[in-house]
Amino acid sequence: MAPKPANATDEYIVCYAPTMITTNGIWQGDNPLDYSLPLFILQLSLVVAATRIFVFILKPFRQPRGGVLLGPSVLGKSTAFANAVFPLRSVMVIETMANVGLLYFLFLVGVEMDISVLRSVGKKAVAAAISGMILPFMIGAAFSYLLHREYDNHMSQGTYILFLGVALSVTAFPVLARILAELKLINTELGRIALSAALINDVCAWILLAFAITLADSETTSLASLWVLLSSVVFVAFCVYAVRPAASWIVRKTPEGESFSEFYISLILAGVMISGFITDAIGTHSVFGAFVFGLAIPNGPLGVTLVEKLEDFVSGLLLPLFFAISGLKTNIGLGGVLLGPSVLGKSTAFANAVFPLRSVMVIETMANVGLLYFLFLVGVEMDISVLRSVGKKAVAAAISGMILPFMIGAAFSYLLHREYDNHMSQGTYILFLGVALSVTAFPVLARILAELKLINTELGRIALSAALINDVCAWILLAFAITLADSETTSLASLWVLLSSVVFVAFCVYAVRPAASWIVRKTPEGESFSEFYISLILAGVMISGFITDAIGTHSVFGAFVFGLAIPNGPLGVTLVEKLEDFVSGLLLPLFFAISGLKTNIGLVRGTYTWSILILVIFLACIGKIAGTLIVAFFYQMPIREGATLGLLMNTKGLVEMIVLNVGKDQKVFDDESFAIMVIITVLMTAIIVPSISVIYKPSRRSTYYKRRTVQMSKPDGEFRILVCIHSPRNVPTMINFLEASNPTKKSPICVYVLHLVELSGRTSAMLIVHNSRKPDYPALNRTEAQSDHIINAFENYEQHASFVSVQPLTAISPYSTMHDDICNLAEDKRVSLIIVPFHKQQTVDGGMEATNMAFRGINQNVLANAPCSVGILVDRNLSGSNRLASNQVSHHVAILFFGGPDDREALCYGWRMLEHPGISLTVMRFVPGKLVASDHAKKHSSIDLDEPRVLTVETDKNMQKQLDEKLIHEFRMRNENDDSVDYVEKVVNNGEETVAAIRTMDDIHDLFIVGRGQGMISPLTAGITDWSECPEIGAIGDLLASSDFAATASVLVVQQYVGVGSNGEGMDTPESKVQTNEEFISELSQHSAPPPRGGHNVFNTERL
């Protein structure tokens, strides 16, 4: 072959033919490797497998050269293998993905680098870095004359030296850091010197590499080189003076302890791509932009969050593609429609420049990969085990919400089934149209409910359960529709597709799920999952998609079922945390963009299709609403709730878009019908939130009930308590406390036990009602095991105790909204008292330490929004008190009474306990001394008593004092002959004397009951309030709960319900009015007391 002229360039003529992304299945005679997506899945799976093999073999050297196995050195020697697995037409797709992976990997490298340490590195590190670069660089320069071949004559000698020198002298900072960590040298002086030197080396190498790239193609244009360098400097300055302050602002804007907004994360991920585009456009290479952008991210929580979310996905899945090449929230977006032929795509210049035909295969393949992982996450977030316990309302709403729209679609399908569709059977068309009209988007609905703050209401729970059933049925019907789409003449092929799908589902249930559960058990509690396991699961998603696409069911079905096979718990949480932002923020929008690019509104010219489709969709919406209204009427739900449920069930989202896209690919829908249905789908979802906001107000459904306090509870009626549990550690104390609450035949106790579980990795919050039957399956994770332990303990208590009924429940919701679950349940069950654990627990040395600060927020929100009285229980080994028998307790209880509604509630609860034979009660009432009275008289003389506001305050204080006296008098009269009661009146003048009086009691009693004292300002607690660390338990409660006070006494702090939440910031219940003083006194006079115990008067009254 004659040598090419020196100035010749390589020219290629490439012909682009339309390529199908997904196959119809091997049972239809299709070869999956002839289609873009299954071929890419196979390539990626092989790359990950090869990379993992090399990582295992070469682990001591940290060299993941998996591509060597696939390249011409090993498997690539086989022409058949190379042509089948890595055909030339697929190289562009895989190389594009590889470079995207490299882009994000270099971004993460920049994020993990702290260049601020360069200011403080020692001379040793600087000297090591410089000498470690100069000598290899000089050696490379010396030998470059031998290596500079004739075919490189277009490249200057200086540029060649620069590239070769950088390649020889660079030190891999990320790899070195991992090696030092493995060798346990990272915290030694040697390790610090090595890391600092590598950091300097890496920064210098990137500067030299940018310079080398600048010179590579511009030896004859010095001005162009200068412009490239100046542009690079401007870009770096922009990152330093614009990007870094913006990232710091994001950190400041996000409250400490809260996760960063999905919007901010998506913005940063898009910023990486834009940075790569800018530096590639100016001629410095895209990886330089990503690296500098990563350096601009400040150290701290934002950097940590980005690394946690991206590292495993990028390093485990995308980066191996680069090595292989070397070896070889949400809602429907309108962005795609704007980019498509309906708006911007009308411009031929724009379409050819931004979305040329050659790029469509790449972007559509990436879009389908994003869709694959998104559907996997949807499967992970779905807990289909709740289908076993959903109520009849949800099942009825799901069925009625599907049947009527499906029937409407079937009826109108004859009008819409055009002549050109004669290759498609009427049954297949009905199936596709019916699924598209009747489906409800579970993930979108969950986010809408959260936005409307309905997710913890009964309506929200019914809607979510119905949507879950609807989604599962839709996926089954969609799989069936895809099976029939191209096989009307081959019934045997359809049967094989269905059987293969059933086998795949069975494999996921009986092989994948046990394997995932084994991974959970294998990983010690509290430790992160191995990178190997995460990469294995990520590759499993691709393989599942490949299998189901190959058998003809569509790849998303495989990813979805594979996601369902991942058990609830830490593994699912980890996968969601690592993937969600990257997939939802970057990859999934590509799918919506592709859908938009296919949507050409200009094709819709006639009014016939518009009118028919709009009529069909409108009737389908009405059908869903009508179906749920029938269910509402049957179950006696309010009409407003039925209509709201119908609107919620009309939520459209990703499943509908998938149905429409698959239908278009299978030629079920023409371009005109597809465009109309996409637009109407977007509009339908958009109008749901404002419509529901108008017609439905949760505050209208507040339940009226009168017995909202202990004081107002009937002494001869059922006493209802809601007990909240965070962990099994709370259980013994709560059970002992309930036993001390004295359940009797006359006044039995109904206990609702609510296990509070943080929502992590699941789309929807839920409230699970447990039945008494023991589950016939083992707990799959720590949360289920804890729930089983808690349920068993309380059921055992119910069996051995008398006059106690227990209903266990589990609330799974975010900590920020967990109080809604508690308050809604309390109102639904008409309880009189909510008991929540204090956020601190006793340590071995007797001190108090916080277990989880989120628990404190829950307690504060419950106090502010509770529909009944609330008690916060500070546990100091109450469960360790002496027991009289197996089911009886012995407690010395003290009540500190200062006055006010909360103290009256505390006294009434202690009064109820007093009927228990193992309870002895001491009531210490604090009475103002003469100094307090004289100070009050002085202040009183200087106040204008005629002022209305002062008059109101004084009247209220006098009324509260009368109510206090009334209750104290009643208590003393009823119990004056009870030898288990001590009543003490303590005269004090200030907070110091109050503390001294309380200290005389702390060694005698094992339980204090005190009022929170909300809204009460007393000179008797002056000074104590100033030192209070936890206002939610009041000044006295905080004093008793402090680490240096009453080390062996537990504390119950009580807040009485007074009509609205604490400080007027609670959940308004308009149907329930605040009790008037006359009603209270009338009710109090009917309050019966227990019969006296003991024959003589030992009622101790002392006034000091």
VOMAR-893519 format. One record per residue (C-alpha): residue in three letters; z, y negated, x negated. Coordinates in steps of 0.05 Angstrom, whole numbers, plus 5000, padded with zeros to 4 digits. Layout:
BEGIN
ALAZYX ...
END
This chain:
BEGIN
MET500050005000 ALA498149324972 PRO503948854958 LYS504948285007 PRO503447574986 ALA509447184962 ASN509246715021 ALA508147265073 THR513247365129 ASP514647965173 GLU511547895241 TYR512648355300 ILE509348405367 VAL514348645418 CYS512648835489 TYR518148795540 ALA517949245600 PRO522949225658 THR528449735641 MET533050065692 ILE540249975673 THR543150585709 THR540251265724 ASN539451635790 GLY542652245759 ILE540652885723 TRP540153245791 GLN534252775806 GLY530852965741 ASP532652325704 ASN534552325630 PRO540751875622 LEU538651685552 ASP532451345579 TYR536850825614 SER540450235582 LEU547650305606 PRO548851065597 LEU545351025529 PHE549850455508 ILE556050825533 LEU554151435492 GLN552851005431 LEU559550655437 SER563251305448 LEU560051615386 VAL561650995345 VAL568950995366 ALA569451755353 ALA566151695285 THR570551095267 ARG576851475287 ILE574752085245 PHE573751645184 VAL580351275197 PHE583851945198 ILE580352205136 LEU580651545096 LYS587151275125 PRO590351165057 PHE584350725039 ARG583950345105 GLN576450405107 PRO573750525178 ARG566550675158 GLY564751075220 GLY557650815219 VAL556251225156 LEU556851865198 LEU551751605248 GLY547051285198 PRO541451595156 SER546551875106 VAL549152425154 LEU547152515228 GLY541651995223 LYS537752455176 SER535652815239 THR529752445269 ALA531152765337 PHE538352515336 ALA536351815314 ASN530751745366 ALA535152025423 VAL541751665409 PHE539551035372 PRO532350885394 LEU529350235369 ARG529649925439 SER537249985440 VAL538649675373 MET538448965400 VAL543849125452 ILE548549475406 GLU547648965350 THR549048395398 MET555448735421 ALA557248875348 ASN556648145330 VAL560847945391 GLY566148425367 LEU565748135296 LEU566347435325 TYR572847585361 PHE575547995303 LEU574647405255 PHE577746945308 LEU583847405308 VAL584047395232 GLY584246635235 VAL589746655288 GLU593947115246 MET593146695183 ASP598346155172 ILE594945675124 SER601045215127 VAL604245685076 LEU599145455025 ARG603344825016 SER609245244994 VAL606345824955 GLY608845904884 LYS605145834819 LYS604846584811 ALA600846674875 VAL596046104859 ALA594846374789 ALA593847084815 ALA588846834868 ILE584846414819 SER584646944764 GLY583147474816 MET576947084838 ILE574246784773 LEU573647424732 PRO570047844786 PHE565747234802 MET563647154729 ILE562147904723 GLY557847864785 ALA554247254758 ALA552847604692 PHE549948224724 SER546147844778 TYR540147774731 LEU539448534729 LEU540348604804 HIS535748034825 ARG529548434842 GLU522448174847 TYR522348214923 ASP528047714924 ASN523947164892 HIS524346744955 MET531846694941 SER534346234885 GLN538446534829 GLY544346074846 THR544546314918 TYR544247034896 ILE550046924847 LEU554146594902 PHE553247174951 LEU554547704899 GLY560547334870 VAL563847254938 ALA562547994955 LEU565848214890 SER571747734888 VAL574047714960 THR580748034980 ALA581548285052 PHE587747925077 PRO588648325142 VAL587748995107 LEU592548805051 ALA597848595101 ARG597449285135 ILE597649655068 LEU603849255046 ALA607149405113 GLU605750155106 LEU608450155035 LYS614549745058 LEU613049215006 ILE611448645054 ASN618448335047 THR618948424972 GLU617347884921 LEU611148284900 GLY608848324972 ARG609747584984 ILE605847404920 ALA600247884939 LEU599747615011 SER599846884988 ALA594547024935 ALA590247404986 LEU590846825034 ILE588446324982 ASN582946814961 ASP580546895033 VAL580346145047 CYS576346014983 ALA571746594999 TRP570146315068 ILE568645635038 LEU564045944986 LEU560746395038 ALA559245795083 PHE556345435023 ALA552146055005 ILE549446115076 THR547645385075 LEU543445475012 ALA540446145031 ASP534445885068 SER533945165044 GLU532645154970 THR526744694979 THR530244225028 SER536343924996 LEU537043425053 ALA537544005103 SER542944325060 LEU546743675059 TRP546343615135 VAL548944325143 LEU554844185098 LEU556443525133 SER555843855202 SER560644405179 VAL565643885155 VAL565143535222 PHE566244185259 VAL572444345217 ALA575143645229 PHE573943735304 CYS577944385303 VAL583644045264 TYR584043395303 ALA581843625373 VAL582544375382 ARG589344445348 PRO592643875387 ALA589644145452 ALA592544845436 SER599244525420 TRP598944165486 ILE597844825522 VAL604045105488 ARG608244505509 LYS605444525579 THR607445245589 PRO615045325603 GLU618745745552 GLY619046475571 GLU613146435619 SER606246735606 PHE600346285591 SER595646125648 GLU589546565655 PHE585345935656 TYR587845725586 ILE586546425558 SER579546445587 LEU578245745560 ILE580245955490 LEU575946595494 ALA570046175515 GLY571645685459 VAL570746255408 MET563746375434 ILE562045635435 SER564645555364 GLY560346135341 PHE554345825376 ILE555545145343 THR556245395272 ASP550445875281 ALA546245295308 ILE547844845248 GLY546345415200 THR553245645175 HIS553546315214 SER557346435278 VAL563246805246 PHE565046185207 GLY565945805272 ALA570246355303 PHE574546395241 VAL575845645237 PHE577145625312 GLY582446165301 LEU585645775245 ALA586345185293 ILE590845585340 PRO598045395323 ASN603045925303 GLY607746145357 PRO607346445427 LEU600146255440 GLY597646605378 VAL601947215392 THR599347255464 LEU592047225441 VAL593147765388 GLU596748215438 LYS591348135491 LEU585248215445 GLU586948615384 ASP586549325410 PHE580249205451 VAL576648835395 SER579049275337 GLY578749925375 LEU572249845413 LEU567849255393 LEU569049215318 PRO566949945305 LEU560049745330 PHE559549265272 PHE561449815223 ALA556450265258 ILE550849745250 SER552949675178 GLY552350425171 LEU546050445210 LYS583047315787 THR577447485805 ASN574347175859 ILE566947125871 GLY563846595825 LEU557946155842 GLY556046055769 GLY550646595771 VAL547446285833 LEU547145605798 LEU543845925737 GLY539046345778 PRO532346175810 SER535745815868 VAL538045215827 LEU537145135752 GLY532645735746 LYS527345375786 SER525745025721 THR521045485682 ALA522945135618 PHE530445255630 ALA529345985650 ASN524946135589 ALA529745775541 VAL536446025566 PHE534846685600 PRO528446945568 LEU526247635591 ARG528147955525 SER535447755535 VAL536148035606 MET537248745583 VAL542748535535 ILE546448095584 GLU545848595641 THR548449155596 MET554348725576 ALA555448535648 ASN555749265668 VAL560549415611 GLY565048855637 LEU564449125707 LEU566249815681 TYR572649575650 PHE574449125708 LEU573849705757 PHE578050125709 LEU583449585712 VAL582949555788 GLY584250315787 VAL590150225739 GLU593049685784 MET592350095847 ASP598250535864 ILE595251045912 SER601951415915 VAL604050885966 LEU598951186014 ARG604051726026 SER608951216054 VAL604650686088 GLY606550546160 LYS602450696222 LYS600749956231 ALA597249936163 VAL593350576177 ALA591250336246 ALA589249656219 ALA585149976163 ILE581550456209 SER580149956264 GLY578049436212 MET572849916186 ILE570150266248 LEU568049666289 PRO564249296233 PHE561049956212 MET558750086283 ILE555949376288 GLY552149466223 ALA549450136247 ALA547049826312 PHE543349256278 SER540649676221 TYR534549846263 LEU532549116265 LEU533649016191 HIS530349656166 ARG523549386145 GLU517049766139 TYR516949746063 ASP523550136065 ASN520250756093 HIS522051146031 MET529351046050 SER532351446107 GLN535551076165 GLY542151436151 THR542451176079 TYR540950466102 ILE546450506155 LEU551350756102 PHE549850186053 LEU549949646106 GLY556149936139 VAL560149956074 ALA557849246056 LEU560248976123 SER566749366130 VAL569649346060 THR575848926044 ALA576848695972 PHE583848935952 PRO584548535887 VAL582047885919 LEU586447985979 ALA592648085935 ARG591247415900 ILE590047055966 LEU596647325994 ALA600247095931 GLU597046405937 LEU599246346010 LYS606246625992 LEU605247186043 ILE605447765994 ASN612747926008 THR612447856083 GLU611448426131 LEU604548166147 GLY602748156073 ARG605148866063 ILE601149116123 ALA594948746099 LEU595549026028 SER596749736051 ALA590849696099 ALA586449396045 LEU588349955998 ILE586350486049 ASN580050096064 ASP578150055990 VAL579150795978 CYS574950976039 ALA569550476017 TRP569050795948 ILE568251485978 LEU562851226026 LEU559350845970 ALA559251465926 PHE556351855984 ALA551151305998 ILE548951285925 THR548252045927 LEU543552015987 ALA539751395964 ASP534051755928 SER534752455952 GLU532752506025 THR527853066008 THR532553435961 SER538753645999 LEU540654125944 ALA540753555893 SER545253155939 LEU549953745945 TRP550253825869 VAL551853085861 LEU557553135911 LEU560253765879 SER559753465810 SER563552845834 VAL569053275864 VAL569653655798 PHE570152995760 VAL575652745806 ALA579353405799 PHE578753355723 CYS581852655725 VAL587552885769 TYR589153535733 ALA587353365661 VAL587052615649 ARG593352435688 PRO597752965655 ALA594952755587 ALA596652025601 SER603652225625 TRP604452615560 ILE602651985521 VAL608151605559 ARG613252145544 LYS611052195471 THR612051455459 PRO619451265450 GLU622150785502 GLY621550065480 GLU616150205428 SER608850005434 PHE603550525446 SER599550775386 GLU592950415373 PHE589851115372 TYR591951255444 ILE589550575469 SER582750675434 LEU582351375463 ILE583351115534 LEU578350555524 ALA573251055500 GLY575151505559 VAL573050945606 MET566150925576 ILE565451685576 SER567651715649 GLY562351195666 PHE557151595628 ILE558952245664 THR558751955734 ASP552351575719 ALA549252205691 ILE550952605754 GLY548252045798 THR554451725828 HIS554351065788 SER558350915726 VAL563450455761 PHE565851035803 GLY567751415740 ALA571450825710 PHE575150695776 VAL577451415784 PHE579451435710 GLY583650815722 LEU586951145782 ALA588851725738 ILE593151275693 PRO600351345717 ASN604550745738 GLY609150475685 PRO608950215614 LEU602050515597 GLY598650175655 VAL602349525640 THR600049545567 LEU592849675585 VAL592749105636 GLU596048625588 LYS591148785532 LEU584748795573 GLU585448365635 ASP584247665606 PHE578547885561 VAL575048285615 SER576247805673 GLY575347175633 LEU569247355592 LEU565648005610 LEU566248015686 PRO563147325696 LEU556847625665 PHE556448095725 PHE556947525774 ALA551847145732 ILE546947735736 SER548147775811 GLY546647035815 LEU540447095773 LYS537847605823 THR539447135881 ASN533446705899 ILE534846305961 GLY527746035958 LEU525246715981 VAL528746616048 ARG523346246086 GLY523146526156 THR528746436206 TYR528447156230 THR532247476172 TRP537146896168 SER538846926241 ILE539447686244 LEU543747756181 ILE548247166200 LEU549147466269 VAL550748156241 ILE555747896190 PHE558947426242 LEU559648006291 ALA562448456236 CYS567747926221 ILE569347866295 GLY569648626298 LYS574948656243 ILE579048126278 ALA578248476345 GLY580249136314 THR586648846284 LEU588148476350 ILE587949146386 VAL592749436335 ALA597248816342 PHE597348896418 PHE598849636413 TYR604649526364 GLN607148896400 MET605648436342 PRO604647686356 ILE597447506370 ARG597546996314 GLU599447546264 GLY594047996290 ALA588747456282 THR591347286212 LEU591148026193 GLY583948056217 LEU581947456175 LEU585347756114 MET581648406124 ASN575148006121 THR576447836048 LYS570248006008 GLY569848095933 LEU567548545877 VAL566549185917 GLU561748835964 MET557948535905 ILE557449235874 VAL554849515940 LEU549648965945 ASN547449045872 VAL546949795878 GLY543249715944 LYS538349235912 ASP537249695852 GLN536050275899 LYS531149855940 VAL535649886001 PHE535949126006 ASP530048675991 ASP530748025952 GLU531247616016 SER536748036047 PHE540448065981 ALA540447305973 ILE542947186043 MET548647696038 VAL550947435970 ILE551446715997 ILE554946916061 THR559747356022 VAL561746765979 LEU562546306040 MET566646826079 THR571746896024 ALA571946146014 ILE573945986086 ILE579446516092 VAL585046126056 PRO584245466094 SER583445846160 ILE589846236150 SER593545606127 VAL591845286194 ILE593345856242 TYR599246206209 LYS605845916186 PRO610946426160 SER616745966178 ARG615046066252 ARG617246786250 SER624446696228 THR628847206262 TYR634646966304 TYR641147316295 LYS648247046299 ARG652447486252 ARG650047176187 THR656947136154 VAL662847596141 GLN667147116181 MET662647166242 SER661847926239 LYS664948306295 PRO671148686273 ASP669249256318 GLY661749256302 GLU657249516247 PHE657749116182 ARG651049066146 ILE650648936071 LEU644548876026 VAL646249115956 CYS641348935900 ILE640849385838 HIS637349225773 SER638949865734 PRO643250495741 ARG648750125704 ASN650049715767 VAL650850335811 PRO658150575798 THR660949875808 MET657049755872 ILE659250425901 ASN666450295884 PHE665949605914 LEU662949875979 GLU668450385985 ALA673549825977 SER670049446034 ASN673349936081 PRO668250296125 THR671750546188 LYS669850876253 LYS671150216288 SER667049816238 PRO662150266199 ILE658149986141 CYS650550006138 VAL648249916066 TYR641149726047 VAL640449895973 LEU634749505942 HIS632449705872 LEU629249085840 VAL623349255795 GLU619148735759 LEU611748735777 SER607748855714 GLY600749125710 ARG599849205786 THR595648755829 SER600348735889 ALA607748685902 MET610549205949 LEU616849425984 ILE617850175984 VAL622350496036 HIS624951166011 ASN626351736058 SER632152206049 ARG627652796031 LYS627652945956 PRO620752855925 ASP617353495904 TYR614253175842 PRO617652935778 ALA618452205759 LEU612551975717 ASN615851385684 ARG622351035670 THR622150615733 GLU621251215779 ALA626651595741 GLN631451005751 SER629750955825 ASP631051705833 HIS637751635797 ILE639851045841 ILE637551385906 ASN641152035888 ALA647651665871 PHE647851275937 GLU645751875979 ASN651252275946 TYR656151715964 GLU653651716036 GLN654752466042 HIS661952436015 ALA664151786047 SER665751696120 PHE662651186166 VAL657350956116 SER649850976125 VAL645150836066 GLN637850626066 PRO634850605996 LEU628850155982 THR625049915921 ALA622149215914 ILE616549145863 SER614848405853 PRO614747865800 TYR621547585782 SER619246895806 THR618347145878 MET623347715880 HIS628247295920 ASP623047295977 ASP623548055981 ILE631148015983 CYS631547456034 ASN626047736079 LEU629348426080 ALA636148106095 GLU633247746154 ASP629148336179 LYS635348786176 ARG640148246202 VAL645148336147 SER651447926140 LEU652247946064 ILE647648016004 ILE650948265940 VAL647148135874 PRO649448305804 PHE651247745755 HIS646147655700 LYS651347785646 GLN654848445630 GLN661048615591 THR660248835519 VAL664349345481 ASP668948805452 GLY670248505521 GLY665447915515 MET659847745563 GLU652547745544 ALA646247605584 THR642048225600 ASN635947855627 MET635647115641 ALA630547245696 PHE636247565736 ARG639746895736 GLY633646565766 ILE633447095820 ASN640846965837 GLN639646215840 ASN633646295886 VAL637446775931 LEU643146275937 ALA638245725956 ASN634246136007 ALA638746676035 PRO639046746111 CYS646246996107 SER652346976061 VAL651447165988 GLY656147475937 ILE654947495862 LEU658848075831 VAL661147985759 ASP662548695735 ARG668148825686 ASN669049565694 LEU670649555767 SER668050265770 GLY673450465721 SER679250295768 ASN684150825789 ARG681851275845 LEU686651565896 ALA681852125914 SER674652325902 ASN672351825954 GLN677951305952 VAL679450725906 SER685650345886 HIS684849595873 HIS689248995864 VAL685148435894 ALA686547685886 ILE683647125928 LEU683846415901 PHE683645935960 PHE682045185950 GLY678945056018 GLY672044996047 PRO667045476079 ASP665945906017 ASP673446016007 ARG674246186080 GLU668646706072 ALA672146986011 LEU678747046049 CYS675347396108 TYR672147906061 GLY678848036028 TRP681948096097 ARG676848646113 MET678649016049 LEU685948976066 GLU685149526118 HIS683650016062 PRO689850426043 GLY688550345969 ILE687949585969 SER693449085954 LEU691848355964 THR694547715934 VAL692347055964 MET693846445922 ARG692745785958 PHE692345165915 VAL695644565946 PRO694743845920 GLY701043555889 LYS704042865896 LEU699942565840 VAL693542775875 ALA696042475940 SER697841805908 ASP691041765873 HIS687641925939 ALA691641375974 LYS689540855922 LYS682241035929 HIS682841066004 SER685540346007 SER679640075969 ILE674440396016 ASP671640076078 LEU673240596131 ASP668840246182 GLU662540416143 PRO658940976181 ARG657541396119 VAL664741376096 LEU667141526166 THR662642146169 VAL665142406102 GLU672442306121 THR671342636189 ASP668043236156 LYS673643296105 ASN678843276159 MET675043796200 GLN674344266140 LYS681844186128 GLN683344366200 LEU678944986196 ASP682445196131 GLU689245116163 LYS687045496225 LEU684546096184 ILE690546106137 HIS695346076196 GLU691646646231 PHE691747056167 ARG699146956155 MET701047106227 ARG697047756228 ASN699648016161 GLU706747766156 ASN709448466162 ASP704548776113 ASP707948966049 SER701249016012 VAL699948276020 ASP702747715976 TYR701446995998 VAL702846465946 GLU702045705952 LYS701345365885 VAL702244615879 VAL697744325824 ASN695643625806 ASN689543735761 GLY684744245732 GLU689344405673 GLU694944625719 THR689945025761 VAL687645405699 ALA694945545679 ALA696545815748 ILE690446275748 ARG692246545679 THR698746815706 MET694647295749 ASP689247555702 ASP693048155675 ILE695348405742 HIS689048445784 ASP682448805774 LEU678348415825 PHE678147675841 ILE674547415903 VAL673146675902 GLY668746185939 ARG662945855903 GLY665345175928 GLN658544885942 GLY658844155963 MET666444145954 ILE669243625905 SER676643745891 PRO681243405841 LEU684444085832 THR678344315793 ALA677143665756 GLY675143805685 ILE673444535698 THR666744355728 ASP664743965665 TRP665344605623 SER661745055672 GLU655845435642 CYS653545775706 PRO653745305766 GLU651045855811 ILE657946185811 GLY661845535817 ALA667145245771 ILE672545765786 GLY667746345784 ASP665046105718 LEU672146045691 LEU673846755712 ALA667247025684 SER667946695616 SER668647135555 ASP675746905538 PHE678746975608 ALA680947565649 ALA677748085604 THR679148655652 ALA678048335720 SER671548345759 VAL669647745801 LEU666147675868 VAL663646965881 VAL661946845954 GLN657546315986 GLN657946266062 TYR651546166102 VAL651645466134 GLY644845436168 VAL640445236108 GLY640345426035 SER644745145982 ASN644344395976 GLY639444376033 GLU633844685992 GLY633545346026 MET629245706076 ASP629745356142 THR631245786202 PRO630245326261 GLU632145846313 SER639045926282 LYS643445316293 VAL649545136252 GLN655845356287 THR659944786315 ASN667244716300 GLU669144866372 GLU665045506371 PHE668245706305 ILE675345596330 SER673745966395 GLU670746546355 LEU676646546307 SER681646616363 GLN678147266382 HIS678447526311 SER682648156312 ALA686748366252 PRO688749046227 PRO695349336250 PRO701149156204 ARG702949666151 GLY710249726132 GLY716449626173 HIS719548986146 ASN717448296125 VAL716048246051 PHE711147676060 ASN712247265996 THR711446516005 GLU713346055950 ARG711845315943 LEU712745065872 
END
